[in-house]
């Protein structure tokens, strides 16, 4: 069962996932975000994805914090592009002793998700403030605005925006725009909007364009995705796009 809850940190999304036993993990789709994850006592970081990620390992309990696009590098202390398409133990970033201590504290907590949420808030205090320029870039791209126009409105040249994006999002603004567009389209598909209409409303040229992007970024077809969403809804288990649930 996958659940989300309100966060202490602005822009973040705490989530939990539990399973009664080993099951086939669904691929995690790119969403422009990064996660800090507690998995059965271990802490790891899920970097920004450029393609569907198929989990290869299983844990019975997960708690995670999904950061708003661009926020995680300032909190974790590592440029996003260094973690692109990777799952990395927190010890590799913060030191093994510190990661082990924090993992034990969260494991012993009555509510690991709440403990992880509090840890992130403490980490952010006094050292992290969301970059309003990056937030504006994400907002514009998420609304379907062109990259060139977004750069101009942000007061940046194309190369400047690309460099800032690599550090903040893990990839350039064009890739981020594609990922956010796919998320818009798939949200419409989940809502029952016909594929052709979902494609145009999301900003694709047509249904064929959306189909190509779904294959390239999500590693599946529109029909297969819609069937998976339907099966998930019938089982009352949401199909998250961004819960990176294994290392």
C-alpha positions in Angstrom: 0.0 0.0 0.0 1.3 3.4 -1.0 0.3 6.6 0.8 1.3 10.2 0.8 0.9 12.8 3.6 1.5 16.5 4.3 5.1 17.6 4.7 6.9 19.8 7.2 9.2 21.1 4.5 7.6 23.3 1.8 7.4 21.5 -1.5 8.3 18.1 -0.2 6.0 15.0 -0.2 6.5 12.3 2.5 5.3 8.9 1.4 5.2 5.4 2.8 4.9 2.0 1.1 4.4 -1.4 2.7 4.0 -4.9 1.3 2.8 -8.1 2.7 5.4 -10.1 0.9 7.7 -10.0 -2.2 5.9 -8.8 -5.2 6.9 -7.6 -8.7 7.8 -4.0 -8.3 6.3 -1.6 -10.8 8.8 0.6 -12.7 9.3 4.1 -11.3 8.6 6.8 -13.9 10.7 10.0 -14.3 9.1 12.9 -12.6 11.9 15.5 -12.2 12.3 14.8 -8.4 14.8 13.2 -6.1 13.9 11.2 -3.0 15.5 10.4 0.4 14.4 6.9 1.3 14.4 4.7 4.4 14.1 1.1 3.4 13.9 -1.5 6.2 16.5 0.4 8.2 18.8 1.6 5.4 18.9 5.2 4.0 19.5 5.9 0.4 19.0 8.6 -2.2 17.2 8.2 -5.5 18.5 10.5 -8.1 16.6 12.1 -11.0 15.5 9.6 -13.6 15.7 10.0 -17.4 14.0 6.7 -18.0 11.8 4.2 -16.2 13.6 2.6 -13.3 12.8 -1.1 -12.6 13.5 -2.0 -8.9 15.7 -5.0 -8.5 15.4 -5.5 -4.7 12.6 -5.8 -2.2 12.0 -4.3 1.2 8.9 -4.8 3.3 8.6 -1.2 4.5 9.6 2.1 2.9 9.3 5.7 4.0 10.5 8.5 1.7 10.6 12.2 1.2 10.2 13.3 -2.4 11.7 16.8 -2.9 10.4 19.4 -5.3 12.4 19.5 -8.5 15.6 21.4 -7.8 15.5 21.3 -4.0 17.3 18.1 -3.1 20.9 19.1 -4.1 20.9 22.0 -1.6 19.8 19.7 1.2 21.9 16.7 0.3 25.0 18.6 -0.6 25.6 17.0 -4.1 24.8 18.3 -7.6 21.8 16.4 -9.1 23.7 15.3 -12.2 26.0 13.2 -10.1 23.0 11.1 -9.0 21.2 11.0 -12.4 19.6 7.5 -13.0 21.3 6.2 -9.8 20.3 5.0 -6.3 23.1 5.7 -3.8 23.5 4.8 -0.1 23.3 8.0 2.0 26.5 6.9 3.6 28.3 7.7 0.4 27.2 11.3 0.7 27.1 12.0 4.4 29.5 9.4 5.8 28.8 5.9 6.8 28.7 6.6 10.6 26.3 9.4 10.2 24.0 7.5 7.8 24.0 4.5 10.1 23.2 6.6 13.2 20.3 8.4 11.4 19.0 5.1 9.9 18.9 3.5 13.4 17.1 6.5 14.8 14.4 6.4 12.1 14.1 2.6 12.5 13.5 2.9 16.2 10.9 5.7 15.7 7.2 4.7 16.1 6.5 6.4 12.7 9.6 6.2 10.4 8.0 8.6 7.9 7.4 11.3 10.5 11.0 10.8 11.8 12.4 11.1 8.3 10.2 14.2 7.7 11.6 15.8 10.9 15.2 14.9 10.0 14.8 16.7 6.6 13.3 19.8 8.3 16.2 19.9 10.8 18.7 19.5 8.0 17.1 22.4 6.1 17.0 24.8 9.0 19.4 27.6 8.5 21.2 26.1 5.5 18.6 25.7 2.8 16.2 28.1 1.1 14.4 27.2 -2.1 15.8 29.1 -5.1 12.9 31.2 -6.4 14.5 31.3 -9.9 14.6 27.5 -10.1 11.0 27.3 -8.7 9.9 29.7 -11.4 11.7 27.7 -14.1 9.9 24.5 -12.9 6.5 26.3 -12.8 6.9 27.6 -16.3 8.1 24.3 -17.8 5.4 22.4 -15.9 2.8 24.7 -17.5 4.2 23.9 -21.0 6.1 27.1 -21.6 8.9 26.7 -24.2 12.5 26.4 -22.8 13.8 29.5 -24.7 10.9 31.6 -23.4 11.5 30.2 -19.9 15.2 31.1 -20.0 14.4 34.6 -21.3 11.8 35.2 -18.5 14.3 34.0 -15.9 16.9 36.4 -17.2 19.3 33.6 -18.2 21.0 32.7 -21.4 20.4 29.2 -22.8 23.8 28.0 -21.6 23.4 29.5 -18.2 20.0 27.8 -17.8 21.5 24.5 -18.9 24.3 24.7 -16.4 21.9 25.6 -13.6 19.6 22.8 -14.6 22.3 20.2 -14.5 23.1 21.0 -10.9 19.5 21.4 -9.8 17.6 18.9 -11.8 20.2 16.4 -13.0 19.7 17.2 -16.7 19.0 20.1 -19.0 15.8 22.1 -19.2 14.7 20.3 -22.4 14.7 17.0 -20.7 13.0 18.4 -17.6 10.3 19.8 -19.9 9.8 16.4 -21.6 9.5 14.7 -18.2 7.0 17.2 -16.9 5.0 17.1 -20.1 4.8 13.3 -19.9 3.6 13.6 -16.3 0.9 16.0 -17.4 -0.2 13.6 -20.1 -0.3 10.5 -17.9 -2.3 12.4 -15.2 -4.9 13.0 -17.9 -4.8 9.4 -19.0 -5.3 8.3 -15.3 -8.3 10.7 -15.2 -9.8 8.8 -18.2 -9.1 11.4 -20.9 -8.7 9.8 -24.4 -5.1 9.5 -25.5 -5.4 11.9 -28.4 -7.0 14.6 -26.2 -4.5 14.0 -23.4 -1.6 14.4 -25.8 -2.8 17.7 -27.2 -3.7 19.1 -23.8 -0.3 18.1 -22.3 1.5 19.8 -25.1 2.4 17.0 -27.5 2.0 17.4 -31.2 -0.4 14.4 -31.4 -1.1 11.0 -30.0 1.8 9.4 -31.9 4.2 12.0 -30.3 2.9 11.1 -26.8 3.2 7.4 -27.6 6.9 7.8 -28.5 7.6 9.9 -25.4 5.9 7.2 -23.2 8.1 4.5 -24.7 11.2 6.6 -24.4 10.7 7.9 -20.9 8.4 5.4 -19.3 9.5 2.3 -21.1 5.9 1.2 -21.8 3.0 1.9 -24.1 0.0 4.1 -23.4 -2.2 1.0 -23.4 0.0 -0.9 -20.9 0.2 2.1 -18.7 -3.6 2.6 -18.7 -4.1 -1.1 -17.9 -1.6 -1.0 -15.0 -3.4 2.1 -13.6 -6.7 0.3 -13.9 -5.4 -2.8 -12.1 -3.9 -0.6 -9.4 -7.2 1.3 -8.9 -9.1 -2.0 -8.6 -6.7 -3.3 -5.9 -6.9 0.1 -4.1 -3.1 0.5 -4.3 -2.1 3.7 -6.0 0.4 3.6 -8.8 3.0 6.3 -7.8 5.2 7.9 -10.4 8.0 9.0 -8.1 8.4 6.6 -5.1 11.8 5.2 -5.7 11.4 2.1 -3.6 14.7 0.3 -3.8 18.4 0.7 -4.2 
